[in-house]
Amino acid sequence: MKKIGILAVALTLAIPAAAKEAPIHPAVTSDPAPDAAYPAGMSAFTIPSEDGALNAVLYTAAGSGLHPTLLLLHGFPGNEQNLDLAQAARRAGWNVLTLHYRGSWGSPGSFSFTHASEDAWNALQYLQQSATVARYRIDTSAIVVAGHSMGGFMAADVAAAEPHVAGLFLIDPWDPSETAAALSTPEGEAAWKAEVASDLPPLHGATYDSLTTEIRADTEKFDLGRKLVGYGRRPLVIIGAERGIGAMARKVTADAQSANPDTRLMVWPTDHSFSDKRIALADALVRFLKQIAPMAR
C-alpha cells in the first residue's frame, strides 16, 4: 500500500501544471477591492415592450470607463433566476441586465413564448440605446447574451438576429421544437402537461392550450438548432445537465457545430437547476466572459 501511495504521488507531481484542473476564478469566490469613485451598484426600472413592460434590474460593475455587459435571461417560468451568476459576472467587471418577461412575476402584459422572444430582443436593443450606454457606461462592442432553459432558446433567438452580440452562453437550453415533436406520444404530452401545470401560477395570460398551440403552430420558428446555425461562427458555449434536458443540449450542439466547429459543449452530472454545480457554473461563465473581454476588471 505504501508503494502504491508513493507511486501515486510521483505520478501527480509528474503531471504538467497545464493538465491539472484550473482553480476557481477569483471573481466567483472573492469580492474585489471597493472603488470609492466608481462603486458597483444596482438600478431597477422597467423596459417598455409592446403591450406591457419588463421589470428589470441592471447590476453595474465598479470602475471607470466602459464596461462589457451581459444580458441574462431566465427560464420558464423563472423559479431559478441565476442571480448568483449575475453577481459573479459583475465582480468580474461586467454589467448584467436581468428581467422578467411580460406577464411573468408581476411584469405587466401577457406571457407567451413569442412575447418572451420580443422581450429579450427589446432588452438587447435597450442596452444599445445611446441614453442607456451613456448612463451605465456600456461597451457595446462586448455584449454577451446568456440564458437558462427557455431563456437559452430566447438568448439564441436574439443573438442570431443581432450581429452585434459578441458571445452566447447557454445553460441546459430548451428546444421547443423537440417538445412539440414529443407531443405526438401520450408520454410526451403527459410530461408537457405536468410541466405547464406547475409553471403557470406566476404567469399572466397564458394557458396550457395557448402555449401548446404556439409551439405546435410553427416548429421552425421555435427550432433551437436552426437559431444556433443562424448565430454562426461567434463564440458559443453550451452547458447541459444530465438530470435535466442535457439530451437537447447534445442534439442542438451538433447543429451549432455545423456552422461553428469551435462550439464547446459540456454536459455535467447535475439537475436542470445545477443545484450542486453553482460554483462550477459561475466559474464557467466568468471564464467565457473573460475570453470575450479579457481586460474587464
C-alpha positions, -999 to 999 in steps of 0.1 A, spaced: 0 0 0 28 24 8 45 17 -26 12 24 -43 8 57 -24 44 68 -33 38 59 -70 5 80 -70 24 110 -55 51 106 -81 26 105 -109 8 135 -95 40 155 -94 48 145 -129 16 159 -144 23 192 -161 6 222 -145 -15 228 -176 -31 194 -173 -43 200 -138 -78 214 -131 -77 252 -131 -85 269 -98 -119 287 -95 -117 322 -109 -113 348 -81 -144 367 -92 -165 336 -82 -152 334 -47 -140 368 -35 -150 404 -36 -128 430 -54 -114 460 -36 -141 487 -33 -139 516 -58 -149 548 -39 -151 569 -71 -170 544 -92 -186 518 -69 -206 488 -80 -244 494 -80 -278 483 -89 -306 500 -108 -342 488 -111 -365 501 -138 -390 489 -165 -383 484 -202 -413 491 -225 -423 460 -245 -453 461 -268 -485 455 -247 -466 457 -214 -432 462 -198 -403 443 -183 -394 446 -147 -357 448 -149 -326 451 -128 -292 462 -140 -262 452 -119 -235 478 -126 -198 470 -123 -173 491 -104 -146 511 -121 -144 540 -145 -147 537 -183 -169 515 -204 -180 480 -192 -188 449 -211 -224 439 -205 -243 406 -201 -280 401 -208 -290 372 -185 -324 355 -194 -342 332 -170 -363 302 -180 -400 291 -178 -414 304 -156 -382 316 -139 -381 300 -105 -343 298 -108 -331 333 -118 -294 326 -116 -286 358 -98 -255 343 -83 -242 342 -119 -251 379 -122 -231 387 -91 -201 367 -102 -201 384 -136 -203 419 -120 -173 410 -98 -155 402 -130 -162 437 -143 -194 431 -163 -227 450 -161 -255 424 -160 -292 431 -171 -318 407 -157 -355 409 -163 -389 393 -161 -408 388 -194 -441 403 -200 -468 386 -179 -443 369 -156 -436 376 -119 -456 409 -120 -443 424 -152 -474 439 -170 -487 423 -201 -495 388 -212 -470 359 -213 -463 338 -243 -432 323 -259 -435 348 -288 -437 377 -263 -407 364 -244 -387 364 -276 -398 400 -283 -390 410 -247 -355 396 -250 -350 415 -282 -363 447 -267 -340 443 -237 -310 437 -260 -318 469 -280 -323 488 -248 -287 481 -239 -275 496 -272 -296 528 -269 -274 559 -266 -290 571 -234 -285 537 -218 -249 534 -230 -241 568 -215 -259 563 -182 -245 529 -175 -211 531 -193 -218 501 -216 -192 489 -241 -215 479 -270 -187 460 -287 -188 435 -258 -224 425 -252 -230 388 -244 -263 370 -240 -268 341 -216 -299 321 -209 -311 291 -189 -337 266 -201 -363 286 -220 -341 316 -216 -315 296 -235 -338 295 -265 -346 332 -262 -309 340 -259 -301 321 -291 -331 336 -309 -320 372 -303 -282 366 -306 -288 350 -341 -308 381 -351 -284 407 -337 -249 406 -352 -235 429 -325 -238 402 -299 -202 391 -291 -209 358 -274 -236 333 -264 -237 311 -232 -265 286 -229 -274 267 -197 -293 235 -202 -312 251 -231 -347 242 -241 -356 233 -277 -393 240 -281 -394 221 -314 -383 189 -296 -411 194 -271 -436 199 -299 -424 167 -316 -427 148 -283 -464 158 -281 -472 131 -307 -468 105 -280 -490 101 -249 -459 101 -227 -446 133 -242 -480 150 -239 -484 139 -203 -449 152 -194 -456 186 -211 -490 189 -193 -473 184 -160 -446 209 -168 -470 236 -178 -494 230 -149 -466 235 -124 -452 266 -142 -484 286 -149 -490 302 -114 -466 332 -119 -477 338 -155 -505 360 -166 -525 355 -198 -510 320 -206 -528 287 -206 -518 251 -215 -537 254 -248 -522 288 -257 -486 277 -251 -490 243 -267 -507 257 -298 -479 283 -301 -450 258 -303 -470 234 -325 -480 260 -350 -445 270 -361 -418 245 -352 -393 262 -375 -397 294 -355 -391 275 -323 -362 253 -335 -332 260 -313 -308 242 -337 -318 265 -365 -312 295 -343 -277 283 -335 -269 277 -371 -280 313 -378 -258 325 -349 -229 314 -370 -192 314 -360 -193 337 -330 -182 323 -295 -206 298 -281 -206 276 -250 -234 252 -242 -236 235 -208 -262 207 -203 -274 188 -173 -276 150 -173 -306 150 -150 -322 179 -168 -325 183 -206 -289 176 -215 -300 154 -244 -314 185 -260 -281 203 -255 -262 175 -272 -286 175 -302 -285 212 -308 -247 213 -304 -244 192 -335 -264 218 -354 -243 246 -339 -210 229 -348 -221 226 -384 -218 264 -386 -191 268 -359 -168 238 -352 -154 257 -322 -187 255 -303 -180 240 -269 -203 216 -252 -201 203 -216 -228 181 -200 -225 178 -163 -240 152 -138 -264 176 -122 -301 186 -123 -317 212 -145 -311 240 -119 -275 230 -115 -283 227 -78 -249 212 -68 -228 229 -95 -234 266 -89 -197 274 -82 -186 255 -113 -213 271 -134 -203 306 -123 -167 298 -130 -175 286 -165 -195 317 -172 -168 341 -159 -141 323 -179 -162 326 -210 -168 363 -204 -130 368 -199 -125 354 -234 -148 380 -248 -134 409 -228 -100 400 -213 -93 434 -199 -125 437 -179 -118 443 -142 
